[in-house]
Amino acid sequence: MLFVCTGNICRSPIAECLTRAALAAVSGVEVGSAGTRTVAGVPISAGAREVLRRMGAEVGEFVSRPLESEMVVEADLVLTATRRHRAEVVTRVPASVGRVFTIAEFGALVRAVPEGLVMRFLEAEERGRALLAEAAARRGMVRVVEPDVVDPIGRSGRVYRAVGRRIAAELSVPLRLLAGGTESASN
């Protein structure tokens, strides 16, 4: 799973770190992130680090990575912060079109999937393939009110917190299903 934003210091690292935390006990899932307009080695922004600390996710020694076509080719699923990022990913690797979504788009599509279609599989890898296929099949049939996650860079802590909450909310159902949990189990 690959998350993509512009600088790879705010939105995509928040998504990566939240995903790593949620799937820590799930074997076989690789998570990474990259930026469309960044250089390698830039530390995560202080605002993103603080949001992740508040959310209980470990940041570690995170540094930015520029998006490379090979990353997209190797990823089973690419989730972007905005439609512009999604378009850039697909432009770089046209064959990826069926597995590239915005974070919000994927969250909305997965929420429309009957859980039994995913939870019937025992392995996370199989659940992931089922999630991707079911989400792709619903593309264009599910309304996504706001498909883009705003860029908090240079903005207030309140904006960073709102971005963190939005990303967590959009990923909550996909991550729960990948981890093998059901709605009743999480209540």
C-alpha positions in Angstrom: 0.0 0.0 0.0 1.4 3.3 -1.1 0.2 6.8 0.1 1.0 9.8 -2.1 0.8 13.6 -1.5 2.9 16.5 -2.6 5.8 16.9 -0.1 5.5 13.6 1.7 5.9 15.4 5.0 2.2 15.8 6.1 -0.7 13.9 4.6 0.9 10.8 3.2 3.1 10.2 6.3 0.0 10.7 8.6 -1.8 8.0 6.5 1.3 5.8 6.4 1.8 5.9 10.2 -1.9 5.4 11.0 -2.0 2.5 8.7 1.2 0.9 10.2 -0.3 1.3 13.7 -3.7 -0.2 12.7 -2.1 -3.1 10.8 0.8 -3.8 13.2 -0.4 -7.3 14.0 -1.2 -8.2 10.4 1.5 -10.0 8.5 2.3 -9.5 4.8 1.2 -5.9 4.5 3.8 -3.4 3.4 3.0 0.3 3.8 4.9 3.3 2.4 4.5 6.8 1.2 6.0 9.2 -1.3 5.7 12.8 -2.6 5.1 14.0 -6.1 7.1 17.2 -5.5 9.7 16.5 -2.8 13.3 15.6 -2.3 14.5 12.7 -0.3 15.3 13.0 3.4 13.0 15.8 4.6 11.7 15.2 8.1 7.9 14.9 8.7 6.4 18.3 9.6 6.1 19.2 13.2 2.3 19.6 12.8 2.0 16.1 11.4 4.3 14.6 14.1 2.1 16.2 16.8 -1.1 14.9 15.2 0.3 11.4 15.1 1.6 11.7 18.7 -1.9 12.7 19.8 -3.4 9.8 17.8 -1.0 7.3 19.4 0.8 6.4 16.2 4.6 6.0 16.1 6.5 8.2 13.7 10.0 6.9 14.2 12.7 8.3 11.9 10.4 9.1 9.0 11.9 11.1 6.1 10.4 12.0 2.7 10.8 10.0 -0.5 10.2 11.3 -4.0 7.5 9.3 -5.9 9.1 6.9 -8.5 7.2 4.9 -11.1 8.6 1.7 -9.7 6.9 2.4 -6.4 3.5 2.6 -8.2 4.2 -0.5 -10.3 5.1 -2.5 -7.1 2.1 -1.3 -5.0 -1.1 -3.3 -5.0 -3.0 -0.1 -3.9 -2.1 3.5 -4.2 -4.1 6.1 -2.1 -3.5 9.8 -2.9 -4.4 12.9 -0.9 -6.1 14.6 -3.9 -7.5 14.0 -7.4 -4.5 15.9 -8.8 -2.1 13.4 -7.1 -4.2 10.5 -8.4 -4.0 11.9 -12.0 -0.3 12.4 -11.7 0.2 8.8 -10.5 -1.9 7.4 -13.3 -0.1 9.6 -15.9 3.2 8.2 -14.7 2.0 4.6 -14.7 -1.2 4.3 -16.9 -1.6 0.6 -16.1 -2.2 1.5 -12.4 -5.5 3.2 -13.1 -7.6 0.4 -11.5 -5.7 0.5 -8.2 -5.2 4.2 -7.6 -7.8 6.2 -5.6 -7.9 9.2 -3.4 -7.9 8.3 0.3 -11.5 9.7 0.6 -12.7 8.0 -2.5 -11.4 4.6 -1.4 -13.0 5.1 2.1 -16.4 5.9 0.5 -16.2 3.0 -1.9 -15.2 0.5 0.8 -18.0 1.7 3.1 -20.4 0.7 0.3 -19.0 -2.9 0.2 -21.0 -5.5 2.1 -18.5 -6.7 4.7 -19.2 -10.4 4.0 -17.6 -10.0 0.6 -14.3 -9.2 2.2 -14.5 -11.0 5.6 -15.0 -14.4 4.1 -11.3 -14.5 3.4 -8.9 -15.5 6.1 -5.7 -14.0 4.9 -5.1 -10.2 4.9 -3.7 -10.5 1.3 -6.9 -12.1 0.1 -9.0 -9.5 2.0 -6.9 -6.8 0.4 -7.5 -8.1 -3.1 -11.2 -8.4 -2.4 -11.4 -4.8 -1.1 -9.6 -3.5 -4.1 -11.9 -5.4 -6.6 -15.1 -4.4 -4.8 -14.0 -0.8 -4.5 -13.0 -0.6 -8.2 -16.4 -2.2 -9.1 -18.2 0.6 -7.3 -16.3 3.4 -8.8 -18.7 5.9 -10.3 -21.6 4.4 -8.4 -20.8 5.9 -5.0 -20.9 9.7 -4.5 -17.7 11.0 -2.9 -18.6 14.4 -1.5 -15.1 15.8 -1.0 -12.5 13.5 -2.6 -9.5 15.7 -1.6 -7.7 16.0 1.8 -6.5 19.6 2.2 -2.8 20.4 2.6 -2.1 21.6 6.1 1.4 22.7 5.5 2.0 26.2 7.0 -1.4 26.2 8.7 -2.6 25.9 12.3 -2.5 23.0 14.6 -6.3 22.9 14.2 -6.0 22.3 10.5 -3.5 19.5 11.1 -5.8 17.9 13.6 -8.7 18.1 11.2 -6.6 16.5 8.5 -5.5 13.7 10.8 -9.1 13.0 11.9 -10.2 13.0 8.2 -7.5 10.6 7.1 -8.2 8.3 10.1 -12.0 8.4 9.4 -11.5 7.6 5.7 -9.2 4.8 6.4 -11.1 3.3 9.4 -13.3 0.8 7.5 -10.7 -0.3 5.0 -8.1 -0.8 7.8 -10.6 -2.6 10.0 -11.5 -5.0 7.2 -7.9 -5.6 6.2 -7.1 -6.4 9.8 -9.9 -8.9 9.9 -12.2 -7.0 12.3 -15.9 -6.6 11.9 -18.2 -3.8 12.9 -19.6 -5.7 15.9 -16.1 -6.7 17.0 -14.9 -3.1 17.1 -17.8 -1.9 19.3 
